Amino acid sequence: MTTDYASIIDGDLLAFKAACSFEKNGIEFMDERLEQDLSMWDPGLGPNIVSFSCGRKDNYRRDFWPAYKAHRDGKPAPEHLRATIQWITDRHETIKKPRIEADDIMGVFMTRYNAACVTKDKDLQSVPGMFWDPEKTGFPVAYDELAAHRNFCEQWLKGDTADNIPGIHRVGAAAATKFLDARKPDRWVQDIMNYYIEISKDQVKWKSKATGQQISGSRADLLEDKYNWGWGHTEAYALSQARCVRILREGEVTEDWKPILWTP
């Protein structure tokens, strides 16, 4: 596949924000709102395309981390979300692939075709290439290999609560920064893997998913209680967290867009 697209837009986020507005204010001005949004989200570099995700339950990340975004299952989408996506699809060129997310498609376009990614989602800063938040900066920002790799490693340590990815319990942004600052970049991946294993037998406290009461136990107990993960705080767990936060890029999908699992 070749492409002349200079930028790729996060259709999931664009449509969701617009649909939430329609739910509150009505859809009388859908055409005007979406035309304005698509214009605002165009960095003006050349032709662009809008990416959409597969269905949440079809996402390949659930193969190895069944809890991925599972906290959103059963929650109603904004009333006009489907109509909003259809409007965009009818009037603009879009791309959607089985089992992967809009983020993954954007990551591939960034690294295979040098397209600028247009989104407010900071997760895309873990992919080397051009990133543009259309509501914050007037121009795309370049993330080189090292900066992107650091962002990936930080996310791997701290997880992503918005997507039900726990990472390492009680490791937040400050602790992740301290961990990476203390090590050379060529050691980050191996040291994170080692750290997941080293702390596996720690006793920790958390709020029980079933009762809401604070309880204590091993990290394996925490994972079983909160995420129905019964395989312990092991290497398999560490890999599941890395692969959940890892956004696909060139070399991590086949030519027909099947994901290739990241391996250290």
Disulfide bonds with the S-S distance in Angstrom:
none
